[in-house]
Amino acid sequence: MIKIPVSYVPRARVDFDAEARQILGHDFVMSDGFRVPPLTAGRLVALELVSSPFFLRPFDCDALDAAAAVVLLTCDRALVEEFTESSTASDSELSGVSGAGNAAETSAGEGLPSGLHGPSATYQNLYRAAASWLQAHGIAMLDRYPALVEWILDVPFYGLNMLPRGAACPREFWFDGSFVGGIVAAAAKIFATPVDTVMWSTPFCLVGHAVAQHAAACGVKGVERPPDETVLKDMMRQAAEREAAGRLHPWQYQDPVSYSLTDTQANANPALIGIFAAMRAEFERNGHKPLDPAAFPVPAPAEKTPAADTGLSVEDTGTASSTISVQGLPWGPCSSSAITIYPEISA
């Protein structure tokens, strides 16, 4: 098993300015002046309720889907119910959508594109408003689209992403009553604020940070910014290649007691067994001071003699996998089921 010290993995990039603006309740301002407020728990549930393609795949959805998400996030709260109800009648019309100067205005009788399917066909009231909004603000939306995606789908989760994660599990509906209710109820207790206020008025970014810090205060270990997943995956790949080549990791010279020799390393280069024993002894003798790699040169592994051809073949089922863990990191599970996280160990 490969263990990578937390100190070797850089933290994920954080837009601290956007995070601060959301916590303060400021809006995202598009180039034409249209304002998008911070995401709240209630709007988050609404996005998933309509199976928003923008919510699921923001850089692989139609502009109309993105517009529908913005309309759902900026309309009056009273219209959220109407927009999240099935409305497939072809003559459905919406006379107006207003929201404290943040309106998605729709002209009566304006039609939708033909050949609709998926959410746009099911939630025509929402998509009718989105079509009108897109006509008025589409160019401004595209001007800063990546920043808009980050504002809606990334920054709001900075707080919750600091919490340790459990094992992966498939879920039909992520932001269901048990999940959102637990988060919202906890935040309401922390803020001494009505649940309704937290659900619809409190930025979800602030809710997540409050819950994460409360968890840390209650003794939960590993509450911190998550690692940069791209860098982490690359480090895992490099670590696996080092082990397969019978070489040591840099952190094993730093602390050979915490980061033991793995079976993969020993099998690839048996000479490592004696070298690593000497390293551990020196590490203990010198009061756990990091070791100099030059003092413990590692010979190249001996060439292995190819096995004799017996005429038999073994089918590769593709089911074997090595396990990689990130020691000290609460971030997980990663995309591969072969990756295990040990949040209880900190480096």
N, C-alpha and C positions, 0 to 999 in steps of 0.2 A: 504493500500500500504506500502510495506517495503522499507525503505530507508537506505542504508548502506553508512556511511561516507567514502569519498575517502581515508582518512588517515588510515582506518582500512584494506585496501586492498593493499597487496604488489605489487610492479611493476613486470611486466613480465621479465623473465630472458633475459639479453642482452649479447651477446658475443662481448664485446667492442673491443677485439683484431681483430676479423674478420671484424667488422664494420670499424675500422680504416684502415685496409689493403685494404678494398674495396674502401673507399674514396680516399686513396692514389693511387689507380689503380694497386695494387699488385695482383698477381695471387694466386690461390689455387694450391698447388703442390702435386701431388699424389706420392705414394711411389716409382714409377718408373721414376719420374721426369716429367711426363706429366703435363702441366700447363693449368688450367681453369681460364680465366679472369673473372672479375666481370660482372654480368649480366647487359645488357643495354636494353633500351626500345625497340629497334628494334628486338633484339633476343627474348625478352619476347613475343612480338607479334607473332613472328615466331613459338615459342613453342605452343602457343594456336592455331595458324592457322593449325598446323598439328594434333591437338587434342592429344597432347603428353600425354600418360598415366603416364609418369614420372611427368609431370606438375600437373596432376589431383590427382594422388595417388602414390607418390614416394615409399612408403613401401609396395605397393601391385601391382607392375608391373614387367614385365619380365626384365631380365638383358639387353636384346636387346633394350627394350624401353628406359632404362636409358642411354645406349650407344648412341642411336639416339639423345637424348637430348644433351648429351655432344658434339657430332659431330656438331649439329646445333649451339651450343654456341661457338665452337672453329674454325669452318671452315672459309675460306676467305669469306668476305662479298659477293663477286660476286657469290658464290655458294649457298647462302641462297635462292635466287630465284629458282634455280634448285631444291633444296631440298624440297621446299614448294609447288612445282607443282606436280600434279597427274602424276604418272609414273608407270602404271600397266603392261606395256608390259613385258612378261616373259623373253625376251632376252635383256632387258635393261642392259647396262653395264656402269660402271663409271671407267674411266681410272686412275683418281688420284684426291685426295683432298689435297690441301696444304694450310697452313696458318701460315706463319712466324715462322716456327719451331714447330708449334702446330698442326701438320698434322694428319688427320684421313686418313690413306693410304688404298687404295683399289686396289686389284689385278684385272685386267681385266678378266671378265668371272666368277668371284667367285659368287656362287649362294647363295640364301636365303633358309631358312628352308621351307619345304612344309607345306601346310595347313595354309597359312597366312590369317589373317583377320584384319579388322580395319585399323588403320594407317599404319601398316607394309605392308599391301597389297596395300594400296592407294599410299603411298610414297616410292616406291621401291628403287629409287635412294638414298634416305636418309638411308633407312634400309640396303641397300647393303653396303654403307660406314660404317654403324654402326656395321655390322657383322664383317667386317675386323678389325675395331677399337677394338671391344670387344675381338677378338682373341689376339690382341697385348697388350691390357691394362686392360682386364677384372679383373684379379686378383688384380691389383693395385687399380682399382675402388672399389672393394669390401672391400679392406683393410680399407678404410676410408669412407665407403659409407654414414653413418649418417652425418659425417662432410661435405661431398660433397653435400648432400641434403640441409643442413643448409646454405651452401655457395650460392647455386643457388636459393633456394625457401624461405628462411627465412631472412637472413641478408639484401638482397636488399630492403626489404619492411620495415625495421626499421623506416625509415624516414616518409613514408606515413602513417604508423600506428600511428603516433603521432597526426594526424589530427582528429578532431571530425568527427563522422560518422553519416549519416542520417539513415532513415528507410530502412529496408531490402527490396530489390526488386529483382525479378528473372531476370536474364540476360542470353541471349543465348551466348553472346560473351563479356567477361568482359573487355578485353583490346582492345576495339574498337577504332575507330578514334576519337570519342568525348572525351573519357577518356584519352588515351595516348596523343592525340593532345593537350588537355588542359594542362596536366602536362608538356609535353615537351616544349610547347610554353611558359609556365610560366617560366620554368627553363632557356630557351634560353634568355628570357628578363632579368632575374636576373643575369645571367652570361655574358650578352652581347656577346653571342656566337651563331653562326649559328645553326638553328634547326637541320640540318643534323648531326652536331657534337654532339649535345646532344642526338640525337636519336641513334647513332651508336658507339660513343666513350666515352661518359660520364657515369660512373657507376650509375646505377639506384638508388643505395643507396644514393649517393650524391645528385641526382636530388630530391629524396623524402625529404631529410633533408632540402634542399634549399627552396623547396616549403612550407614545414611546418613552417620553421622559418620566411619566408616572410609573411605567413598567420598570424602568431603571431604578427609580426611587424605592420600588417595592422589592428590589433584589434580583430582577431578571438580568442575566449575564449576556454580554455581547450586543448591547444596544449601541449601535454606531453606524456611521455612513457605510454603505455597502462597497465592495470592491468594484473596480472597473472590469466588467465581465469580458470584454474583448481582450484586455491584457491578461486576465486570469486564464482564459482558454489557451492563449498562446504559451503562457508559462507552464500550463499542464502538459501541453504537447511536448515542449522542450524537456520537461522533467521526465516524461515517459521515454523519450529518445535517449536521454542520459542513462537511465536505468537499463534499458535494453542493450546499451553499448558497454555496460559494466563500468560506469564512471560514477563519481560521487557528486552530490549536490553542494552548492556553496554553503548552504545552511548547515550541512553536516559537519563542516569544518568549524562553524560557529558554535555548534552545540551537538556533539555526537551522542550525548546521553538522551536528549529529547527526540532527536531525529535518527533513529536506529537504522542500521543496514537492512535493506529489504531483501526478501527472498529472490526477487528479480535481479537485483544487483549481484548478489552472491552467486547465483546460478550463471550469470553472464560472465563473471570474472571472479573465480574462487579465491584469487590472491587478495581480494578485498577483505576477506574474513580476518586474516591475521593483521592486516594494516589497520582495520577499523578497531580491533581489540587494542592495538597500541595507541590509537588516537584517543580512545575512551580513557585509557589509563593515564595518558599525559594530561588530558582535560581535567580529570579528577585531581591529579597531583598538583596542577598549577592553579587551583582554585577557580575552575570553570572559566578560564580565560580562552578566548577564541584561538584556534590553532592556525599555524602558518601552513598553507597547502604545500609549499615547497619542501617542508620538513617531512611530508608523507607522500612521496611520489607514487602514483598508481600506474603499474605496468599495463600495457595493452593486454587484453584477454587473449589467451592462447587460441590458436586456430582449432576449431572442432572438426574431428574426422567425420565425414558424411556417413550416415548409417548405410549399411549394406542394403541393396535392393532385394527385398524378399518376395517381390511379386505381388505383395498385398498393398492396398491403398486405404487411406483413412479419409472419409468424407468430412470436409469442413462445413459444419452446420452453421457457423457464424454466430453461435450463442455464447462463446467464451468472451469474457471481458475482464480487464483489470480494473481495480477500484482506485480512484484518486480522491483524496480528501484534502480540504484546505484547513490546516490546523489553526484554530483560533478565530475562524470566520463564521459569523452567524448567517451569512448570505447563502441561501440555497432553497430548494434544490436547483441545480443548474440544468441545462437542457438535456444532458445525458443521464440516464438512469444509473450509469456506472459511477457517478460522482456522489460521494457521501460527505456530508458536512458534520464537523464535530464542534459545535458551538461552546461546549463546556471546557474546551482546552484553549487557553490563550497564550500567545507567544509574547 
